[in-house]
Amino acid sequence: MPRRQLLLFPLPFQGHINPMFELAALLHSRSGCSGGGGGGGDGVDFSITILHTTTHPITSPMHPSYRYVSLAPVDDELSNSNCDRELPPIVEDVVLHIFHLNARFEASFRDRVAAMLEDAEEEPVACVIADAHWFAVHAAARRLGVPSVALRTGSAASFCSFMAYPLLMQKGYIPVKESELNEAVEEVPPMRVRDLPRVDQSDPVAVAELLAKVVAGVRNSSGLILNAAELMESAEVDKIRRELAHIQVFAIGPLHKFTPLAAQPNQLPPDRTCLAWLDAQPAASVLYVSFGSVASLPEKHFVETAFGLALSGRAFLWVVRPGSVRGPRGAAVETKLPEGFEETTRGRGRVVEWAPQQEVLRHRAVGAFWTHCGWNSTLEAISEGVPLICAPQFGDQMGNARYATRVWGIAAEVEGELWERGRIAAVIKAVMEGREGEEMRERARELKQKLSASVSRGGSSHAGAERLVEYLKSL
Ligand code: UDX
């Protein structure tokens, strides 16, 4: 069979780019052309083409075996849509940002792929694999007659809440009311109202519209890839399979476990000096702290975080990105460590702008992870048996924290209302050295083993990946 292209189109945010590149590495290792021989050596020959946008170009590292195709917005479409020329800043309104991306790049995706299909010199296109949030791209691929498969980079549970969103709105759970935050949502157990997907900076109606478009895009595609493991979310994966019985569903997480440390683009250069610093620390003695690639903390919380770390007396590695602190109106303010913090913590703390996170979490010196519970961070920590302190900020993060604390029993939480240095220090100590923390660590280690088995031959994610390759071959 001639070599065919898989067109992979990540949503251009770190938490979406990483799993798409991990998927690319997995597919590449299974393709005949890689010499990987991971199960698809019988003449499957796929090449990987990465689509990216001129507004968020992927510039490095350029994998030598992948082709990179850059899409520029089509002028006509820009003037016909409601888009401003400037993309709304992601920190100010992530939902609006995603709507604009879809509006801006739908036509350019369509034209570029149509040209590929007509060009006899081009390798035939087998399939488009695009992030589920590229809803307009899935629709455009369908109109071109090209099969499209959606990659949902979040948990299976979060996708279940996306599917249930219209019903949850109809029943009045959403928009969320302060007085109902702790009420159970029986349609998506064990979520409470506070755990449902929401973005405080965005209009709740726009959030609902976006989720409806994402779900509709997936329903109308040929398949759904979940970066989720059945052993962690079997009921949720079953539910998705039942509701989407007309398409293929592949639960093949954690994707990064298939090709550990596959090179992927980083929004900032990782500060690798922290690894040498970790080498000098005793086992399980360091708290790793990072709130992901997008979330910012209100100034007050940032200051309490710093002094909570100081008060805990524990060693820490803290990622403080530029733009990780926001002022009262939501806009980023200068990120400056509070006075006195560095003197108090000298010798037992490191602050970096960006860490090589997967390597940090694998390091024997890391004892716990204080995280915003982005799905990648959650999976990366669980895969290394590291217990969590959860501080969810927006989107699916509250739901991920709920599962980490309640379902998997590997986490404690610092709730927004209780974000105060004394409470923070107490939670850190409990997780790093208390009996409760030891039990969390034990459960996290068990999950690590099971996840490792699930991506190995005979495991469910491994079987799902094999099924995915077979499916792509059949197209
Ligand atoms: C966003 C949303 O906030 C989240 O809710 C959704 O699940 C995914 O997209 P993000 O903030 O990007 O998440 O967090 P996360 O999903 O954890 O992804 C961040 C990625 O960046 C991880 O793969 C992590 O390893 C990497 N990272 C982060 C680094 O490599 N270094 C850092 O210093 C911080």
Residues whose N, C-alpha, C, O or C-beta is under 5 A from the ligand:
A	BS01	UDX	Q14 G15 H16 N18 G154 S290 F291 G292 S293 V294 A295 V319 E353 W354 A355 P356 Q357 Q358 C373 G374 W375 N376 S377 F394 G395 D396 Q397
